[in-house]
């Protein structure tokens, strides 16, 4: 792994050093993916947006004003691309009904959970995904989202309650 600082990697990238930018991608891709997944709730969409964000970052690296803030800048690009994708697909998603998977009760339960997580607001979904699905500790989630640890716990508690309410309501319907 490249041991140079973000600042050095950004400066080298601005001079056209693709290996320096590759170091930034390795350093921040998982964070960019998690933010995208937290907003979108779908792995495939999050992968596409994360890749698009990294490409846009490379194309616009010279526009970065503070070369020590690459991480926050690339995450903001990913978040904005994710929100734009949601807006673009909102009308399409309303018109298309997603078929339930076959494969038994376990597949249906996983499908129900994925759908319930996808319906959470992104400010609840993101910490939930980072903590439970990516296995990050509360302190790391708090630092990456720039909120307090108690704020992370509060968001997790609210997200779990909303998931519980959604999933139990689904169980009540025939």
C-alpha positions as a printed Julia matrix, in Angstrom:
174×3 Matrix{Float64}:
   0.0     0.0     0.0
   1.17    3.51   -0.78
   2.39    5.14    2.44
   2.31    8.68    1.05
  -0.14   11.14    2.59
  -3.39   12.05    0.88
  -1.88   15.44    0.12
   1.11   13.9    -1.67
  -1.09   11.47   -3.58
  -3.45   14.27   -4.66
  -0.56   16.47   -5.81
   0.94   13.58   -7.8
  -2.5    12.78   -9.27
  -2.89   16.4   -10.38
   0.37   15.96  -12.29
  -1.13   12.93  -14.07
   0.34   10.14  -11.91
  -2.24    7.36  -12.29
  -0.55    5.13   -9.71
  -0.96    7.88   -7.13
  -4.67    8.07   -7.89
  -4.88    4.28   -7.69
  -3.5     4.64   -4.14
  -6.33    7.05   -3.31
  -8.86    4.66   -4.8
  -7.54    1.77   -2.68
  -7.64    3.98    0.39
 -11.19    5.32   -0.06
 -13.13    2.9    -2.26
 -14.74    0.98    0.6
 -15.9     4.2     2.28
 -17.29    5.49   -1.03
 -19.07    2.17   -1.62
 -20.58    2.17    1.87
 -21.92    5.69    1.5
 -23.42    4.78   -1.86
 -24.91    1.6    -0.45
 -26.25    3.48    2.53
 -28.09    5.88    0.26
 -29.18    3.41   -2.43
 -29.69    0.19   -0.48
 -28.69   -2.0    -3.43
 -25.25   -3.52   -3.83
 -25.19   -3.41   -7.63
 -26.22    0.26   -7.75
 -23.72    1.13   -5.02
 -20.9    -0.55   -6.95
 -21.79    1.37  -10.11
 -22.0     4.7    -8.28
 -18.75    4.06   -6.37
 -16.94    3.41   -9.65
 -18.5     6.5   -11.23
 -17.48    8.6    -8.22
 -13.89    7.43   -8.48
 -13.79    8.22  -12.19
 -15.3    11.68  -11.61
 -12.75   12.21   -8.85
  -9.92   11.46  -11.23
 -11.36   13.74  -13.9
 -11.89   16.6   -11.43
  -8.95   16.16   -9.04
  -7.53   19.53  -10.06
 -10.74   21.18   -8.77
 -10.08   19.94   -5.23
  -9.32   23.1    -3.24
  -7.78   21.51   -0.14
  -5.66   18.55   -1.17
  -5.73   17.19    2.39
  -9.52   16.69    2.19
  -9.72   14.11   -0.59
 -11.67   11.61    1.53
 -14.52   13.97    2.36
 -14.56   15.32   -1.19
 -14.81   11.92   -2.89
 -17.46   10.76   -0.4
 -19.5    13.89   -1.16
 -19.26   13.12   -4.88
 -20.51    9.57   -4.23
 -23.34   10.78   -1.99
 -24.47   13.3    -4.61
 -24.32   10.75   -7.42
 -26.32    8.32   -5.28
 -28.99   10.89   -4.49
 -29.19   11.86   -8.16
 -29.65    8.2    -9.11
 -32.44    7.85   -6.55
 -34.2    10.91   -7.95
 -33.83    9.63  -11.5
 -35.15    6.17  -10.68
 -37.92    7.22   -8.3
 -40.55    7.39  -11.03
 -39.32    4.21  -12.7
 -39.39    2.26   -9.41
 -42.98    3.3    -8.78
 -44.05    1.93  -12.15
 -42.24   -1.41  -11.82
 -43.14   -3.98   -9.2
 -40.23   -6.16   -8.04
 -41.04   -9.88   -8.15
 -40.52  -11.89   -4.97
 -37.74  -14.46   -5.26
 -38.44  -18.16   -5.25
 -36.38  -20.45   -3.11
 -38.22  -20.91    0.12
 -38.77  -19.08    3.34
 -35.12  -18.08    3.85
 -34.91  -16.36    0.46
 -38.17  -14.53    1.18
 -36.93  -13.44    4.6
 -33.7   -12.1     3.11
 -35.67  -10.35    0.38
 -37.99   -8.8     2.98
 -35.01   -7.61    5.04
 -33.28   -6.12    1.98
 -36.46   -4.31    0.98
 -36.99   -3.01    4.53
 -33.38   -1.75    4.72
 -33.75   -0.11    1.3
 -36.83    1.78    2.55
 -34.99    3.31    5.5
 -34.0     6.96    5.13
 -30.34    7.12    4.11
 -29.31    8.85    7.37
 -30.47    5.72    9.23
 -29.5     3.2     6.56
 -25.88    4.31    6.29
 -24.87    3.76    9.95
 -26.86    0.51   10.02
 -25.04   -0.85    6.96
 -21.64    0.31    8.2
 -22.12   -1.22   11.64
 -24.01   -4.46   10.98
 -23.12   -5.36    7.4
 -19.57   -3.98    7.15
 -18.66   -4.77   10.77
 -17.28   -1.35   11.64
 -17.25   -0.34   15.29
 -19.34    2.56   16.56
 -16.33    4.86   16.96
 -15.3     4.34   13.31
 -18.87    4.89   12.09
 -19.07    8.08   14.16
 -15.79    9.4    12.74
 -16.68    8.61    9.13
 -20.13   10.2     9.44
 -18.88   13.12   11.56
 -21.38   12.49   14.36
 -21.01   11.51   18.02
 -20.97    7.89   19.16
 -24.22    8.52   21.01
 -25.64    9.82   17.71
 -24.63    6.56   16.04
 -26.31    4.53   18.8
 -29.46    6.65   18.48
 -29.56    6.17   14.69
 -28.99    2.41   15.05
 -31.77    2.14   17.63
 -34.17    4.1    15.43
 -33.22    2.08   12.33
 -33.74   -1.22   14.14
 -37.12   -0.07   15.45
 -38.2     0.99   11.96
 -37.0    -2.32   10.51
 -38.88   -4.22   13.21
 -42.05   -2.24   12.6
 -41.81   -2.73    8.83
 -41.08   -6.45    9.01
 -43.74   -7.22   11.61
 -46.31   -5.21    9.64
 -45.45   -7.31    6.57
 -45.95  -10.46    8.61
 -49.48   -9.34    9.56
 -50.62   -9.12    5.94
 -51.67  -12.32    4.13
